[in-house]
Amino acid sequence: MADADLQELLNHRTAAWNRRDSAALAAQYSDKAVVSSPMFPRAEGRGAIEDSFAMLFRIFPEWEITFEGACTGTDRTMQLGTVRATQRGEFMGLPGSGRRVQFECVIILDFEDGEIVRDRRIYDFTGMLIQLGVLRGKPAL
């Protein structure tokens, strides 16, 4: 991907995250794309990926992600960010708590023909579970 095309895609992606727009986010993925996240089951295909975004935004309707920038290569980009969210819906068997969480993340995107074919998300999941009251300990943030 050309740098200008990649930057445009990332800008549209960030705007879609900020709008919590599941359809716009999923539209950037190929039909054969795969998303791996510690928060949800593996999603394969654009429809399943859109459903996973919709589920995320139902559970955390105030989900905010701030990206610090991107490390880009020819067909791979890594975005560093901070997530801030409030759990309103059931998550991993836990009823909505109203608790606010903040954690660091890395999103690794692989591209083919201008579309995302693989999305790997790395979260401070332990820190998130501590903030939700599932685990005991001091949060990382």
NUROKE-536137 format. One record per atom (N, C-alpha, C): x, y, z; residue in three letters. Coordinates in steps of 0.2 Angstrom, whole numbers, plus 5000, padded with zeros to 4 digits. Atoms other than C-alpha are relative to their C-alpha. Layout:
<sites>
XYZALA;...
</sites>
This chain:
<sites>
500449945000MET;500050005000MET;500450065000MET;499649945000ALA;500650174996ALA;499950045007ALA;500149974993ASP;500950285012ASP;499450045000ASP;500649955000ALA;499650415007ALA;499349965001ALA;500650044999ASP;498350275005ASP;499949975006ASP;500150034993LEU;498750195021LEU;499850055005LEU;500249954996GLN;498650355030GLN;499350025000GLN;500749995001GLU;496950385023GLU;499649955003GLU;500450064997LEU;496350215028LEU;500050015007LEU;499949994992LEU;497050245046LEU;499650055002LEU;500449944998ASN;496150415047ASN;499349985000ASN;500750025000HIS;494550345041HIS;499849955006HIS;500150054995ARG;494750195053ARG;499950035007ARG;500149964994THR;495050315068THR;499450045001THR;500649975000ALA;493550415063ALA;499449955002ALA;500650054999ALA;492450255063ALA;500149985007ALA;500050024993TRP;493150205080TRP;499750055004TRP;500249944996ASN;492750375087ASN;499250004999ASN;500750005001ARG;490950355080ARG;499749945002ARG;500250074998ARG;490850175086ARG;499649974994ARG;500350025006ASP;490350135068ASP;500249934997ASP;499950075002SER;490349945066SER;500149984993SER;500050015007ALA;489949945048ALA;500650034996ALA;499449965003ALA;491250075043ALA;500649965001ALA;499450044999LEU;492549975052LEU;500149944997LEU;500050065003ALA;492149815045ALA;500150004992ALA;500049995007ALA;492049885027ALA;500850004998ALA;499349995002GLN;493949905028GLN;500449935000GLN;499750065000TYR;494249715030TYR;499849964994TYR;500150045006SER;494349585016SER;499549955002SER;500450054999ASP;493049445015ASP;500349945004ASP;499750054997LYS;494349325021LYS;500450025007LYS;499649974994ALA;495049435036ALA;499849965006ALA;500050034994VAL;495349365053VAL;500250055005VAL;499849964994VAL;495349465070VAL;500149965006VAL;499850044994SER;496149395085SER;500050055006SER;500049954994SER;495749485102SER;499949965006SER;500150034993PRO;495849435120PRO;499350015003PRO;500749984997MET;494149505123MET;499449964997MET;500550035004PHE;493149405110PHE;500249944997PHE;499850055005PRO;493149245100PRO;500350024994PRO;499749985007ARG;494149245084ARG;499450014995ARG;500549995005ALA;493149325071ALA;500349994993ALA;499750025007GLU;493349265053GLU;499550024995GLU;500549985005GLY;492549355038GLY;499750075002GLY;500349934999ARG;491849535036ARG;499450005005ARG;500650004996GLY;490149495044GLY;500149985007GLY;499850014993ALA;490849415059ALA;500450055004ALA;499649954998ILE;492049555061ILE;499550065002ILE;500549944999GLU;490649685060GLU;499649985006GLU;500450024994ASP;489649585073ASP;500550005006ASP;499649994994SER;491149585085SER;500150075002SER;500049934999PHE;491349775083PHE;499350025004PHE;500749994997ALA;489449785087ALA;499949985007ALA;500050034993MET;489649675102MET;500450045005MET;499649964996LEU;491049775108LEU;499750075002LEU;500449934999PHE;490049945107PHE;499449995004PHE;500650014996ARG;488549865115ARG;500249995008ARG;499850014994ILE;489549815130ILE;500450065003ILE;499649944998PHE;490649965131PHE;499850064995PHE;500349955004PRO;489550105123PRO;500450064999PRO;499649945000GLU;490750245128GLU;500749984998GLU;499450025002TRP;492250155120TRP;500450054997TRP;499649945003GLU;493650285116GLU;500749974999GLU;499450025001ILE;495250245108ILE;500450054997ILE;499649955002THR;496650365106THR;500749974997THR;499450035003PHE;498050315094PHE;500650055000PHE;499449964999GLU;499850385097GLU;500350014993GLU;499650005006GLY;500350355079GLY;500049934998GLY;500050075003ALA;500750205068ALA;500749994998ALA;499350035003CYS;502350105064CYS;499849964994CYS;500250035006THR;502150065046THR;500549964996THR;499550035004GLY;502949945034GLY;499649994993GLY;500350015007THR;502449885016THR;499349975001THR;500650034999ASP;501049775021ASP;499749995007ASP;500250014993ARG;500949785040ARG;500050075004ARG;500049944996THR;500549925052THR;499849995007THR;500250014993MET;500549935071MET;499850075003MET;500349944997GLN;499550065080GLN;500049995008GLN;499950004993LEU;499950105098LEU;499450055003LEU;500649964998GLY;498450175108GLY;499849995008GLY;500350014993THR;497550195125THR;499250004999THR;500750015000VAL;495750135127VAL;499750035007VAL;500449984994ARG;494550215139ARG;499349984999ARG;500750025002ALA;492850135141ALA;499649995007ALA;500450014995THR;491450105153THR;499649934999THR;500450065001GLN;490649925155GLN;499350015002GLN;500750004999ARG;488849935153ARG;499649944999ARG;500450075001GLY;488349765146GLY;500449945003GLY;499750064997GLU;488749585151GLU;500749994996GLU;499350015003PHE;490649545147PHE;500349945004PHE;499750064998MET;491349375149MET;499649975007MET;500450024994GLY;489849325161GLY;499950055005GLY;500149944995LEU;489949485171LEU;499550054998LEU;500549955001PRO;488449595172PRO;500450074999PRO;499749935000GLY;488749775167GLY;500150035007GLY;499849984994SER;489649855181SER;500050085001SER;499949925000GLY;489750045176GLY;500750025002GLY;499349984998ARG;491550035180ARG;500450034994ARG;499649975006ARG;492750145169ARG;500749965000ARG;499350035001VAL;494350065163VAL;500450044995VAL;499649975004GLN;495850125155GLN;500649954999GLN;499450055001PHE;497250015147PHE;500350024993PHE;499650005007GLU;498550015133GLU;499949954996GLU;500150055005CYS;498449925117CYS;500550014994CYS;499650005007VAL;499349875101VAL;499649974995VAL;500450035006ILE;498349845085ILE;500549994994ILE;499650015005ILE;499349755072ILE;499649984994ILE;500450015006LEU;498549755054LEU;500449984994LEU;499650035006ASP;499149655039ASP;499550024994ASP;500449985006PHE;498549715022PHE;500149964994PHE;499950035006GLU;498249635005GLU;499550044995GLU;500549975005ASP;497549734990ASP;499650065003ASP;500349944997GLY;497149885001GLY;499549995005GLY;500450024995GLU;496149785013GLU;500349975006GLU;499750034994ILE;496449725031ILE;499849924999ILE;500250075001VAL;496649535030VAL;500249975007VAL;499950034993ARG;497249505048ARG;500150065005ARG;500049954995ASP;497049615064ASP;500149965006ASP;499850034994ARG;497949565080ARG;500050055005ARG;500149954995ARG;497449655096ARG;500449985006ARG;499650024994ILE;498649655111ILE;499850055005ILE;500249954994TYR;497849735127TYR;500349985006TYR;499850014993ASP;498349755145ASP;499449975003ASP;500650044998PHE;496949625148PHE;500049995007PHE;499950014992THR;497549585166THR;499850075003THR;500249934997GLY;497449775170GLY;499350024999GLY;500749995001MET;495749785163MET;499649965005MET;500450044995LEU;495149645173LEU;500050025007LEU;499949974993ILE;495849715189ILE;499650065001ILE;500449945000GLN;494949885185GLN;499349985000GLN;500750025000LEU;493349785182LEU;499849965007LEU;500150034994GLY;493549705199GLY;500049925000GLY;500050075001VAL;493749525192VAL;500649975004VAL;499450034997LEU;495549505198LEU;500250065006LEU;499749954995ARG;496449585213ARG;500750024999ARG;499449985001GLY;497949685212GLY;500050084998GLY;500049935002LYS;498549855207LYS;500050014993LYS;500049995008PRO;498149915189PRO;500650034998PRO;499449975003ALA;499549955178ALA;500050084999ALA;500149925001LEU;498850135175LEU;499850035006LEU;
</sites>
